[in-house]
């Protein structure tokens, strides 16, 4: 549970995500009003993200810098 809270804080505070009001483990990034740039979900120690390759690479690098030891699948 502590890791889930740390991830939520990281996504919302540092990576400027919006957290779903329906599911605490679902996040989305708005590019501009009416346009979603990326979506993501976290569960225990797994994250699933959907976005452009450029966005995914940038966010993966930021995540790995913050927490270290990240892997991509």
FIFI-202165 format. One record per residue (C-alpha): residue number from 1; residue in three letters; z, x, y. Coordinates in nm, 3 decimals. Layout:
<sites>
site num->NUM	residu->ALA	w->Z	u->X	v->Y
...
</sites>
This chain:
<sites>
site num->1	residu->UNK	w->0.000	u->0.000	v->0.000
site num->2	residu->UNK	w->0.076	u->0.284	v->0.242
site num->3	residu->UNK	w->-0.272	u->0.430	v->0.187
site num->4	residu->UNK	w->-0.433	u->0.091	v->0.255
site num->5	residu->UNK	w->-0.243	u->0.069	v->0.584
site num->6	residu->UNK	w->-0.348	u->0.424	v->0.677
site num->7	residu->UNK	w->-0.713	u->0.339	v->0.605
site num->8	residu->UNK	w->-0.696	u->0.020	v->0.809
site num->9	residu->UNK	w->-0.546	u->0.207	v->1.103
site num->10	residu->UNK	w->-0.805	u->0.483	v->1.074
site num->11	residu->UNK	w->-1.100	u->0.240	v->1.062
site num->12	residu->UNK	w->-0.977	u->0.020	v->1.346
site num->13	residu->UNK	w->-0.813	u->0.271	v->1.579
site num->14	residu->UNK	w->-1.021	u->0.584	v->1.529
site num->15	residu->UNK	w->-1.357	u->0.457	v->1.404
site num->16	residu->UNK	w->-1.360	u->0.138	v->1.618
site num->17	residu->UNK	w->-1.408	u->-0.112	v->1.336
site num->18	residu->UNK	w->-1.319	u->-0.479	v->1.344
site num->19	residu->UNK	w->-1.095	u->-0.595	v->1.060
site num->20	residu->UNK	w->-1.176	u->-0.928	v->0.899
site num->21	residu->UNK	w->-0.929	u->-1.208	v->0.962
site num->22	residu->UNK	w->-1.004	u->-1.338	v->0.612
site num->23	residu->UNK	w->-0.961	u->-1.014	v->0.414
site num->24	residu->UNK	w->-0.751	u->-0.718	v->0.531
site num->25	residu->UNK	w->-0.967	u->-0.486	v->0.320
site num->26	residu->UNK	w->-1.299	u->-0.579	v->0.487
site num->27	residu->UNK	w->-1.423	u->-0.411	v->0.804
site num->28	residu->UNK	w->-1.733	u->-0.430	v->1.017
site num->29	residu->UNK	w->-1.878	u->-0.233	v->1.304
site num->30	residu->UNK	w->-2.065	u->-0.418	v->1.577
site num->31	residu->UNK	w->-2.358	u->-0.238	v->1.735
site num->32	residu->UNK	w->-2.391	u->-0.495	v->2.014
site num->33	residu->UNK	w->-2.311	u->-0.866	v->2.039
site num->34	residu->UNK	w->-2.475	u->-1.044	v->1.749
site num->35	residu->UNK	w->-2.573	u->-0.726	v->1.563
site num->36	residu->UNK	w->-2.369	u->-0.570	v->1.282
site num->37	residu->UNK	w->-2.414	u->-0.193	v->1.251
site num->38	residu->UNK	w->-2.217	u->-0.147	v->0.930
site num->39	residu->UNK	w->-1.984	u->-0.320	v->0.687
site num->40	residu->UNK	w->-1.717	u->-0.172	v->0.466
site num->41	residu->UNK	w->-1.450	u->-0.257	v->0.217
site num->42	residu->UNK	w->-1.157	u->-0.058	v->0.087
site num->43	residu->UNK	w->-0.959	u->-0.104	v->-0.231
site num->44	residu->UNK	w->-0.681	u->0.130	v->-0.340
site num->45	residu->UNK	w->-0.859	u->0.467	v->-0.311
site num->46	residu->UNK	w->-1.220	u->0.349	v->-0.302
site num->47	residu->UNK	w->-1.432	u->0.264	v->-0.001
site num->48	residu->UNK	w->-1.769	u->0.091	v->-0.008
site num->49	residu->UNK	w->-1.989	u->0.103	v->0.301
site num->50	residu->UNK	w->-2.330	u->-0.036	v->0.388
site num->51	residu->UNK	w->-2.526	u->0.090	v->0.687
site num->52	residu->UNK	w->-2.812	u->0.322	v->0.781
site num->53	residu->UNK	w->-2.818	u->0.664	v->0.616
site num->54	residu->UNK	w->-2.751	u->0.828	v->0.952
site num->55	residu->UNK	w->-2.442	u->0.615	v->1.018
site num->56	residu->UNK	w->-2.312	u->0.668	v->0.665
site num->57	residu->UNK	w->-2.350	u->1.046	v->0.691
site num->58	residu->UNK	w->-2.179	u->1.060	v->1.028
site num->59	residu->UNK	w->-1.888	u->0.844	v->0.916
site num->60	residu->UNK	w->-1.852	u->1.028	v->0.585
site num->61	residu->UNK	w->-1.821	u->1.358	v->0.772
site num->62	residu->UNK	w->-1.560	u->1.212	v->1.008
site num->63	residu->UNK	w->-1.366	u->1.065	v->0.714
site num->64	residu->UNK	w->-1.375	u->1.391	v->0.520
site num->65	residu->UNK	w->-1.263	u->1.584	v->0.827
site num->66	residu->UNK	w->-0.969	u->1.345	v->0.875
site num->67	residu->UNK	w->-0.854	u->1.318	v->0.513
site num->68	residu->UNK	w->-1.036	u->1.592	v->0.315
site num->69	residu->UNK	w->-1.147	u->1.578	v->-0.045
site num->70	residu->UNK	w->-1.385	u->1.285	v->0.000
site num->71	residu->UNK	w->-1.675	u->1.242	v->-0.240
site num->72	residu->UNK	w->-1.989	u->1.030	v->-0.224
site num->73	residu->UNK	w->-2.140	u->0.827	v->-0.505
</sites>
